[in-house]
Amino acid sequence: MKHLTEYRDPELAKKVLHEIEKITTKPWNIMEICGGQTHSLVKNGILTVLPEPISMLHGPGCPVCVTPLHLIDKAIYLALEKKVILCSFGDMLRVPGSEKSLLEAKAAGADVRILYSPTEAVNIAKQNPEQEVVFFAVGFETTAPANALSVIHAEKLGITNYSILTSHVLVPPAISALMEDPESTIDGFLAAGHVCSIMGYWEYFPLVEKYKIPIVVTGFEPLDILQGIYMVVKQLEEGRAEVENQYTRMVKEAGNASAQQIINQVFEVNDQMWRGIGTIPESGLRLKPAYHSYDANLKFSIDIVQAPENAECIAGSIMKGIKKPHDCMHFGKKCTPQNPLGAPMVSSEGACAAYYNFSKVDI
């Protein structure tokens, strides 16, 4: 890639759209897993120019959106009651817990800090040896290596006042859960390119074999996404179900071996609760016993049970591709980024936020 604009060329986009239209003979439902791809689809107007038979379904690939309600409550508890320095990425701050958000906890006097890297939190712990520092470690496989490295780094430095509150989720088990859902109408998937740059795409071959659905690893620029859609539609029209890689400039089948080694050193797989969806078996990561001293859950003996979701929010149905943001009666009215009923309206990768900020029509 010489220039980013190569993947935003409107003339090339028109040509790919024409090819998609030319091969499409029937309706197809394609899900993009990643919230970043959702934002690109909406922001760049792709949803409004795709051939009418093709419908894009928005998946659960927003890590902030699927972070369990009670885990946000735990982070708030640590910040307000345990008086820790609570460090987090910025898009977690406005996500509502059962009673308040981290931003509201900060306004109430909690020491909540926005960081760009978990290693910054380790440095804060080093600079404040008398103060407990907790990093809210949220994300898919993409952020797991950096969060694992922060634990390794803290251990090597002998820092004992650092820990992480973990909410790591995994993509392949989520695809299985979506396909097993009786309401699912998914015909094919666009897989998240950044996740696959870490993990590769070898894990998708059994899914394609089991569910007979195309999965195309796709990037995030307009031409990436259009080409990914073309590749999925071509497979569907030809009666094929294969794993293909559109994002070849970044993704290899085996992924990043060094990053995977770091993840496997620090984390182990566990069952994970997904907000709005429920528990998905073997879909999360937790710290291995060797690193339990860096597990904030264990370190502070946090016992906060799962709180009920806001009954007015349909985020679960949106993240499973069953409904669209505009299907919610509260969208843009009672639910806005300033006053969200659920995480997809406030997260930088949430489908509702994408529609609210970039969509002028009902798509």
C-alpha positions as a Markdown table, in Angstrom:
| # | Residue | x | y | z |
|---|---|---|---|---|
| 1 | Met | 0.0 | 0.0 | 0.0 |
| 2 | Lys | 1.6 | 3.3 | -1.1 |
| 3 | His | -1.2 | 5.6 | -0.1 |
| 4 | Leu | -4.4 | 5.1 | 1.9 |
| 5 | Thr | -6.4 | 6.9 | -0.9 |
| 6 | Glu | -5.8 | 3.8 | -3.1 |
| 7 | Tyr | -8.5 | 2.1 | -1.1 |
| 8 | Arg | -10.9 | 5.0 | -1.3 |
| 9 | Asp | -11.0 | 5.5 | -5.0 |
| 10 | Pro | -14.6 | 6.2 | -6.0 |
| 11 | Glu | -14.1 | 5.1 | -9.6 |
| 12 | Leu | -12.8 | 1.7 | -8.5 |
| 13 | Ala | -15.6 | 1.5 | -6.0 |
| 14 | Lys | -18.1 | 1.9 | -8.8 |
| 15 | Lys | -16.5 | -0.8 | -10.8 |
| 16 | Val | -16.6 | -3.3 | -7.8 |
| 17 | Leu | -20.2 | -2.3 | -7.2 |
| 18 | His | -21.0 | -3.0 | -10.8 |
| 19 | Glu | -19.4 | -6.5 | -10.5 |
| 20 | Ile | -21.4 | -7.2 | -7.4 |
| 21 | Glu | -24.6 | -6.2 | -9.1 |
| 22 | Lys | -23.8 | -8.2 | -12.2 |
| 23 | Ile | -23.3 | -11.5 | -10.3 |
| 24 | Thr | -26.2 | -11.1 | -7.7 |
| 25 | Thr | -29.3 | -13.1 | -8.6 |
| 26 | Lys | -31.0 | -13.6 | -5.2 |
| 27 | Pro | -31.1 | -12.0 | -1.7 |
| 28 | Trp | -28.1 | -12.6 | 0.5 |
| 29 | Asn | -27.6 | -11.7 | 4.1 |
| 30 | Ile | -23.9 | -10.9 | 4.9 |
| 31 | Met | -22.7 | -10.2 | 8.4 |
| 32 | Glu | -19.6 | -8.0 | 9.1 |
| 33 | Ile | -18.4 | -9.2 | 12.5 |
| 34 | Cys | -16.3 | -6.1 | 13.3 |
| 35 | Gly | -17.8 | -2.8 | 14.5 |
| 36 | Gly | -15.0 | -0.9 | 12.7 |
| 37 | Gln | -16.3 | -2.4 | 9.4 |
| 38 | Thr | -19.8 | -1.4 | 10.4 |
| 39 | His | -18.7 | 2.2 | 10.8 |
| 40 | Ser | -16.9 | 2.1 | 7.5 |
| 41 | Leu | -20.0 | 0.7 | 5.8 |
| 42 | Val | -22.2 | 3.4 | 7.2 |
| 43 | Lys | -19.8 | 6.4 | 7.1 |
| 44 | Asn | -18.8 | 5.8 | 3.5 |
| 45 | Gly | -22.4 | 5.3 | 2.3 |
| 46 | Ile | -21.8 | 1.7 | 1.2 |
| 47 | Leu | -25.1 | 0.5 | 2.6 |
| 48 | Thr | -27.0 | 2.9 | 0.4 |
| 49 | Val | -25.4 | 1.8 | -2.9 |
| 50 | Leu | -25.2 | -1.9 | -2.6 |
| 51 | Pro | -27.6 | -3.9 | -4.8 |
| 52 | Glu | -31.0 | -4.2 | -3.2 |
| 53 | Pro | -30.9 | -8.0 | -2.8 |
| 54 | Ile | -27.8 | -7.7 | -0.5 |
| 55 | Ser | -28.4 | -7.0 | 3.1 |
| 56 | Met | -25.6 | -6.3 | 5.6 |
| 57 | Leu | -26.1 | -7.5 | 9.1 |
| 58 | His | -24.1 | -5.9 | 11.9 |
| 59 | Gly | -22.4 | -8.4 | 14.2 |
| 60 | Pro | -21.1 | -8.4 | 17.8 |
| 61 | Gly | -17.6 | -7.3 | 17.0 |
| 62 | Cys | -17.6 | -4.3 | 19.2 |
| 63 | Pro | -15.6 | -5.3 | 22.4 |
| 64 | Val | -17.0 | -2.4 | 24.4 |
| 65 | Cys | -20.6 | -3.3 | 23.4 |
| 66 | Val | -20.3 | -6.9 | 24.6 |
| 67 | Thr | -18.5 | -6.2 | 27.9 |
| 68 | Pro | -20.9 | -7.6 | 30.5 |
| 69 | Leu | -22.9 | -5.1 | 32.6 |
| 70 | His | -21.6 | -6.5 | 35.9 |
| 71 | Leu | -18.0 | -6.1 | 34.8 |
| 72 | Ile | -18.5 | -2.3 | 34.3 |
| 73 | Asp | -20.1 | -2.3 | 37.7 |
| 74 | Lys | -16.9 | -4.0 | 39.0 |
| 75 | Ala | -14.7 | -1.3 | 37.4 |
| 76 | Ile | -16.9 | 1.4 | 39.0 |
| 77 | Tyr | -16.7 | -0.4 | 42.4 |
| 78 | Leu | -12.9 | -0.6 | 42.2 |
| 79 | Ala | -12.7 | 3.1 | 41.3 |
| 80 | Leu | -15.2 | 4.4 | 43.9 |
| 81 | Glu | -15.0 | 2.0 | 46.8 |
| 82 | Lys | -11.5 | 0.6 | 46.6 |
| 83 | Lys | -10.0 | 3.9 | 45.5 |
| 84 | Val | -7.8 | 2.4 | 42.9 |
| 85 | Ile | -6.5 | 4.3 | 39.9 |
| 86 | Leu | -8.7 | 2.9 | 37.3 |
| 87 | Cys | -7.2 | 3.0 | 33.8 |
| 88 | Ser | -9.2 | 2.4 | 30.6 |
| 89 | Phe | -9.5 | 3.1 | 26.9 |
| 90 | Gly | -11.7 | 6.2 | 26.3 |
| 91 | Asp | -14.6 | 4.5 | 24.7 |
| 92 | Met | -15.5 | 2.6 | 27.9 |
| 93 | Leu | -16.1 | 5.7 | 30.0 |
| 94 | Arg | -19.7 | 6.5 | 28.8 |
| 95 | Val | -20.9 | 2.9 | 28.6 |
| 96 | Pro | -23.7 | 2.5 | 31.1 |
| 97 | Gly | -23.4 | 0.1 | 34.0 |
| 98 | Ser | -26.4 | -0.9 | 36.0 |
| 99 | Glu | -26.5 | 2.4 | 37.9 |
| 100 | Lys | -23.8 | 4.7 | 36.4 |
| 101 | Ser | -20.9 | 4.9 | 33.9 |
| 102 | Leu | -17.2 | 5.3 | 34.6 |
| 103 | Leu | -17.5 | 8.9 | 33.5 |
| 104 | Glu | -20.1 | 9.5 | 36.2 |
| 105 | Ala | -17.9 | 7.7 | 38.7 |
| 106 | Lys | -15.0 | 10.0 | 37.7 |
| 107 | Ala | -17.3 | 13.0 | 38.2 |
| 108 | Ala | -18.1 | 11.6 | 41.7 |
| 109 | Gly | -14.4 | 11.8 | 42.6 |
| 110 | Ala | -13.0 | 8.5 | 41.3 |
| 111 | Asp | -9.5 | 8.5 | 39.8 |
| 112 | Val | -10.4 | 7.2 | 36.3 |
| 113 | Arg | -7.8 | 7.8 | 33.7 |
| 114 | Ile | -8.0 | 7.5 | 29.9 |
| 115 | Leu | -4.9 | 5.7 | 28.4 |
| 116 | Tyr | -3.9 | 4.6 | 24.9 |
| 117 | Ser | -1.8 | 1.6 | 26.1 |
| 118 | Pro | -1.8 | -0.8 | 29.1 |
| 119 | Thr | 1.9 | -0.2 | 29.4 |
| 120 | Glu | 1.1 | 3.4 | 30.5 |
| 121 | Ala | -0.9 | 1.9 | 33.4 |
| 122 | Val | 2.2 | -0.2 | 34.4 |
| 123 | Asn | 4.2 | 3.1 | 34.4 |
| 124 | Ile | 1.5 | 4.7 | 36.6 |
| 125 | Ala | 1.8 | 1.8 | 39.0 |
| 126 | Lys | 5.6 | 2.2 | 39.1 |
| 127 | Gln | 5.3 | 5.9 | 39.8 |
| 128 | Asn | 2.6 | 5.3 | 42.5 |
| 129 | Pro | 3.9 | 2.3 | 44.6 |
| 130 | Glu | 1.4 | 3.0 | 47.4 |
| 131 | Gln | -1.6 | 3.1 | 45.2 |
| 132 | Glu | -3.3 | 0.2 | 43.5 |
| 133 | Val | -3.6 | 0.6 | 39.7 |
| 134 | Val | -6.1 | -1.5 | 37.6 |
| 135 | Phe | -6.3 | -1.5 | 33.9 |
| 136 | Phe | -9.7 | -2.4 | 32.4 |
| 137 | Ala | -8.5 | -4.9 | 29.8 |
| 138 | Val | -11.3 | -5.1 | 27.2 |
| 139 | Gly | -11.1 | -6.3 | 23.6 |
| 140 | Phe | -11.0 | -9.1 | 21.1 |
| 141 | Glu | -7.8 | -11.0 | 20.2 |
| 142 | Thr | -6.4 | -7.8 | 18.8 |
| 143 | Thr | -5.7 | -6.2 | 22.1 |
| 144 | Ala | -4.9 | -9.3 | 24.0 |
| 145 | Pro | -1.1 | -9.3 | 23.3 |
| 146 | Ala | -0.6 | -5.8 | 24.6 |
| 147 | Asn | -2.6 | -6.6 | 27.8 |
| 148 | Ala | -0.7 | -9.8 | 28.3 |
| 149 | Leu | 2.6 | -7.9 | 27.8 |
| 150 | Ser | 1.6 | -5.4 | 30.4 |
| 151 | Val | 1.3 | -8.2 | 32.9 |
| 152 | Ile | 4.7 | -9.7 | 31.9 |
| 153 | His | 6.3 | -6.3 | 32.1 |
| 154 | Ala | 4.9 | -5.6 | 35.6 |
| 155 | Glu | 6.1 | -9.0 | 36.7 |
| 156 | Lys | 9.6 | -8.4 | 35.4 |
| 157 | Leu | 9.8 | -5.0 | 37.1 |
| 158 | Gly | 8.5 | -6.6 | 40.4 |
| 159 | Ile | 5.5 | -4.3 | 40.4 |
| 160 | Thr | 2.9 | -5.7 | 42.7 |
| 161 | Asn | 0.3 | -2.9 | 42.8 |
| 162 | Tyr | -0.8 | -3.5 | 39.2 |
| 163 | Ser | -3.6 | -5.7 | 38.0 |
| 164 | Ile | -6.1 | -6.0 | 35.1 |
| 165 | Leu | -9.8 | -6.5 | 35.0 |
| 166 | Thr | -10.2 | -8.7 | 32.0 |
| 167 | Ser | -13.0 | -8.9 | 29.5 |
| 168 | His | -11.4 | -10.5 | 26.4 |
| 169 | Val | -13.6 | -12.2 | 23.9 |
| 170 | Leu | -12.9 | -14.5 | 20.9 |
| 171 | Val | -14.4 | -14.3 | 17.4 |
| 172 | Pro | -14.7 | -18.0 | 16.2 |
| 173 | Pro | -16.9 | -19.1 | 19.1 |
| 174 | Ala | -19.1 | -16.1 | 18.5 |
| 175 | Ile | -19.6 | -17.1 | 14.9 |
| 176 | Ser | -20.7 | -20.6 | 16.1 |
| 177 | Ala | -23.2 | -19.0 | 18.5 |
| 178 | Leu | -24.6 | -16.8 | 15.8 |
| 179 | Met | -25.1 | -19.7 | 13.4 |
| 180 | Glu | -26.7 | -21.8 | 16.2 |
| 181 | Asp | -29.2 | -19.1 | 17.0 |
| 182 | Pro | -32.6 | -20.2 | 15.6 |
| 183 | Glu | -33.3 | -16.6 | 14.4 |
| 184 | Ser | -30.2 | -16.4 | 12.4 |
| 185 | Thr | -30.5 | -15.6 | 8.7 |
| 186 | Ile | -26.8 | -15.2 | 8.0 |
| 187 | Asp | -25.5 | -16.5 | 4.6 |
| 188 | Gly | -21.9 | -15.4 | 4.9 |
| 189 | Phe | -19.4 | -13.5 | 6.9 |
| 190 | Leu | -16.8 | -10.7 | 6.5 |
| 191 | Ala | -14.2 | -11.6 | 9.1 |
| 192 | Ala | -12.3 | -8.8 | 11.0 |
| 193 | Gly | -8.9 | -8.2 | 9.4 |
| 194 | His | -7.2 | -6.9 | 12.5 |
| 195 | Val | -8.2 | -9.9 | 14.6 |
| 196 | Cys | -6.9 | -12.2 | 11.8 |
| 197 | Ser | -3.6 | -10.2 | 11.6 |
| 198 | Ile | -3.0 | -11.6 | 15.1 |
| 199 | Met | -4.7 | -15.0 | 15.0 |
| 200 | Gly | -4.6 | -15.9 | 11.3 |
| 201 | Tyr | -7.6 | -17.5 | 9.8 |
| 202 | Trp | -7.0 | -21.2 | 10.3 |
| 203 | Glu | -9.6 | -21.3 | 13.0 |
| 204 | Tyr | -12.3 | -20.5 | 10.4 |
| 205 | Phe | -11.9 | -23.6 | 8.3 |
| 206 | Pro | -13.8 | -25.9 | 10.7 |
| 207 | Leu | -16.6 | -23.3 | 10.9 |
| 208 | Val | -16.9 | -23.1 | 7.1 |
| 209 | Glu | -17.0 | -26.9 | 7.0 |
| 210 | Lys | -19.6 | -27.2 | 9.7 |
| 211 | Tyr | -22.0 | -24.4 | 8.7 |
| 212 | Lys | -21.4 | -24.4 | 4.9 |
| 213 | Ile | -21.0 | -20.6 | 4.9 |
| 214 | Pro | -18.4 | -18.4 | 3.2 |
| 215 | Ile | -16.0 | -16.4 | 5.4 |
| 216 | Val | -13.9 | -13.8 | 3.8 |
| 217 | Val | -11.2 | -12.0 | 5.9 |
| 218 | Thr | -11.6 | -8.3 | 5.0 |
| 219 | Gly | -10.0 | -5.0 | 5.7 |
| 220 | Phe | -11.6 | -1.7 | 6.7 |
| 221 | Glu | -11.3 | 0.7 | 3.8 |
| 222 | Pro | -14.3 | 1.1 | 1.4 |
| 223 | Leu | -12.6 | -0.9 | -1.4 |
| 224 | Asp | -11.6 | -3.6 | 1.1 |
| 225 | Ile | -15.2 | -4.0 | 2.2 |
| 226 | Leu | -16.6 | -3.9 | -1.3 |
| 227 | Gln | -14.2 | -6.5 | -2.5 |
| 228 | Gly | -14.9 | -8.6 | 0.6 |
| 229 | Ile | -18.7 | -8.4 | -0.2 |
| 230 | Tyr | -18.0 | -9.3 | -3.8 |
| 231 | Met | -16.0 | -12.4 | -2.8 |
| 232 | Val | -18.7 | -13.6 | -0.4 |
| 233 | Val | -21.5 | -13.1 | -3.0 |
| 234 | Lys | -19.4 | -14.9 | -5.6 |
| 235 | Gln | -19.1 | -17.9 | -3.4 |
| 236 | Leu | -22.8 | -17.9 | -2.5 |
| 237 | Glu | -23.8 | -17.6 | -6.2 |
| 238 | Glu | -21.5 | -20.4 | -7.1 |
| 239 | Gly | -22.7 | -22.6 | -4.3 |
| 240 | Arg | -19.2 | -22.6 | -2.6 |
| 241 | Ala | -18.4 | -22.2 | 1.1 |
| 242 | Glu | -14.7 | -21.4 | 1.7 |
| 243 | Val | -12.4 | -19.3 | 3.7 |
| 244 | Glu | -10.8 | -16.6 | 1.6 |
| 245 | Asn | -8.5 | -13.7 | 2.4 |
| 246 | Gln | -9.2 | -10.3 | 0.9 |
| 247 | Tyr | -6.8 | -8.5 | 3.3 |
| 248 | Thr | -3.7 | -10.2 | 2.0 |
| 249 | Arg | -1.5 | -7.1 | 2.6 |
| 250 | Met | -1.9 | -7.6 | 6.3 |
| 251 | Val | -3.1 | -11.1 | 7.1 |
| 252 | Lys | -1.5 | -14.5 | 6.7 |
| 253 | Glu | -3.1 | -17.8 | 7.4 |
| 254 | Ala | -1.0 | -18.6 | 10.5 |
| 255 | Gly | -1.2 | -15.0 | 11.8 |
| 256 | Asn | 1.4 | -13.5 | 14.1 |
| 257 | Ala | 3.2 | -16.4 | 16.0 |
| 258 | Ser | 4.9 | -14.1 | 18.5 |
| 259 | Ala | 1.7 | -12.4 | 19.5 |
| 260 | Gln | -0.1 | -15.8 | 19.8 |
| 261 | Gln | 2.7 | -17.0 | 22.0 |
| 262 | Ile | 2.4 | -14.0 | 24.4 |
| 263 | Ile | -1.4 | -14.6 | 24.6 |
| 264 | Asn | -1.0 | -18.3 | 25.3 |
| 265 | Gln | 1.7 | -17.6 | 28.0 |
| 266 | Val | -0.6 | -15.3 | 30.0 |
| 267 | Phe | -4.2 | -16.2 | 29.2 |
| 268 | Glu | -6.3 | -19.4 | 29.0 |
| 269 | Val | -9.7 | -19.9 | 27.4 |
| 270 | Asn | -12.9 | -19.7 | 29.5 |
| 271 | Asp | -16.6 | -19.4 | 29.0 |
| 272 | Gln | -17.5 | -15.7 | 28.7 |
| 273 | Met | -20.7 | -13.6 | 29.2 |
| 274 | Trp | -21.4 | -11.3 | 26.2 |
| 275 | Arg | -23.6 | -8.4 | 27.1 |
| 276 | Gly | -26.9 | -8.6 | 25.4 |
| 277 | Ile | -26.2 | -12.1 | 24.0 |
| 278 | Gly | -25.5 | -14.4 | 27.0 |
| 279 | Thr | -22.7 | -16.8 | 27.9 |
| 280 | Ile | -20.8 | -18.3 | 24.9 |
| 281 | Pro | -18.7 | -21.4 | 25.7 |
| 282 | Glu | -15.0 | -21.0 | 25.4 |
| 283 | Ser | -15.3 | -17.5 | 24.0 |
| 284 | Gly | -13.2 | -15.6 | 26.4 |
| 285 | Leu | -9.7 | -15.3 | 28.0 |
| 286 | Arg | -8.8 | -15.2 | 31.6 |
| 287 | Leu | -5.4 | -15.0 | 33.3 |
| 288 | Lys | -3.6 | -18.3 | 33.9 |
| 289 | Pro | -3.0 | -19.4 | 37.5 |
| 290 | Ala | 0.7 | -18.3 | 37.3 |
| 291 | Tyr | -0.6 | -14.7 | 36.9 |
| 292 | His | -3.5 | -14.7 | 39.3 |
| 293 | Ser | -1.7 | -12.0 | 41.4 |
| 294 | Tyr | -2.5 | -9.7 | 38.5 |
| 295 | Asp | -6.1 | -10.6 | 38.3 |
| 296 | Ala | -8.2 | -7.7 | 39.8 |
| 297 | Asn | -11.2 | -10.0 | 40.3 |
| 298 | Leu | -9.2 | -12.2 | 42.6 |
| 299 | Lys | -7.0 | -9.5 | 44.1 |
| 300 | Phe | -9.9 | -7.5 | 45.4 |
| 301 | Ser | -12.3 | -10.5 | 45.9 |
| 302 | Ile | -15.0 | -8.7 | 43.9 |
| 303 | Asp | -18.4 | -10.3 | 44.2 |
| 304 | Ile | -20.8 | -8.4 | 42.0 |
| 305 | Val | -23.6 | -10.4 | 40.4 |
| 306 | Gln | -24.9 | -10.0 | 36.9 |
| 307 | Ala | -27.5 | -7.1 | 36.8 |
| 308 | Pro | -30.5 | -7.2 | 34.4 |
| 309 | Glu | -30.1 | -5.4 | 31.1 |
| 310 | Asn | -32.2 | -2.3 | 30.4 |
| 311 | Ala | -35.5 | -3.7 | 29.1 |
| 312 | Glu | -35.8 | -0.9 | 26.7 |
| 313 | Cys | -32.6 | -1.7 | 24.8 |
| 314 | Ile | -32.5 | -4.1 | 21.9 |
| 315 | Ala | -28.7 | -4.2 | 21.6 |
| 316 | Gly | -28.6 | -8.0 | 21.8 |
| 317 | Ser | -30.9 | -8.3 | 18.7 |
| 318 | Ile | -28.8 | -5.7 | 16.9 |
| 319 | Met | -25.5 | -7.4 | 17.6 |
| 320 | Lys | -26.9 | -10.8 | 16.5 |
| 321 | Gly | -28.0 | -9.2 | 13.2 |
| 322 | Ile | -31.6 | -9.8 | 13.8 |
| 323 | Lys | -32.5 | -6.1 | 14.0 |
| 324 | Lys | -31.1 | -2.8 | 12.8 |
| 325 | Pro | -30.6 | 0.3 | 15.0 |
| 326 | His | -33.6 | 2.1 | 13.4 |
| 327 | Asp | -35.8 | -0.8 | 14.5 |
| 328 | Cys | -35.4 | 0.4 | 18.1 |
| 329 | Met | -38.2 | 2.8 | 19.1 |
| 330 | His | -35.8 | 4.8 | 21.3 |
| 331 | Phe | -33.1 | 5.2 | 18.6 |
| 332 | Gly | -32.1 | 8.9 | 18.4 |
| 333 | Lys | -34.8 | 9.8 | 20.9 |
| 334 | Lys | -34.6 | 8.4 | 24.4 |
| 335 | Cys | -31.3 | 6.8 | 23.4 |
| 336 | Thr | -28.4 | 9.0 | 22.1 |
| 337 | Pro | -24.6 | 9.1 | 22.6 |
| 338 | Gln | -25.1 | 11.6 | 25.3 |
| 339 | Asn | -27.7 | 9.5 | 27.1 |
| 340 | Pro | -27.3 | 5.9 | 25.9 |
| 341 | Leu | -29.6 | 3.1 | 26.9 |
| 342 | Gly | -27.0 | 0.6 | 25.8 |
| 343 | Ala | -23.4 | 0.3 | 24.8 |
| 344 | Pro | -23.8 | 0.2 | 20.9 |
| 345 | Met | -25.0 | 3.8 | 21.0 |
| 346 | Val | -21.9 | 5.2 | 22.8 |
| 347 | Ser | -19.0 | 2.9 | 21.7 |
| 348 | Ser | -16.8 | 4.1 | 18.9 |
| 349 | Glu | -17.5 | 0.8 | 17.2 |
| 350 | Gly | -21.1 | 0.4 | 18.1 |
| 351 | Ala | -23.7 | 0.0 | 15.3 |
| 352 | Cys | -26.1 | 2.4 | 16.8 |
| 353 | Ala | -23.5 | 5.1 | 17.1 |
| 354 | Ala | -22.6 | 4.6 | 13.5 |
| 355 | Tyr | -26.2 | 5.0 | 12.3 |
| 356 | Tyr | -26.7 | 8.0 | 14.6 |
| 357 | Asn | -23.6 | 9.8 | 13.5 |
| 358 | Phe | -23.4 | 9.0 | 9.8 |
| 359 | Ser | -26.7 | 7.8 | 8.5 |
| 360 | Lys | -29.3 | 10.3 | 7.3 |
| 361 | Val | -31.7 | 7.7 | 6.0 |
| 362 | Asp | -33.3 | 4.5 | 7.3 |
| 363 | Ile | -30.8 | 1.8 | 6.1 |
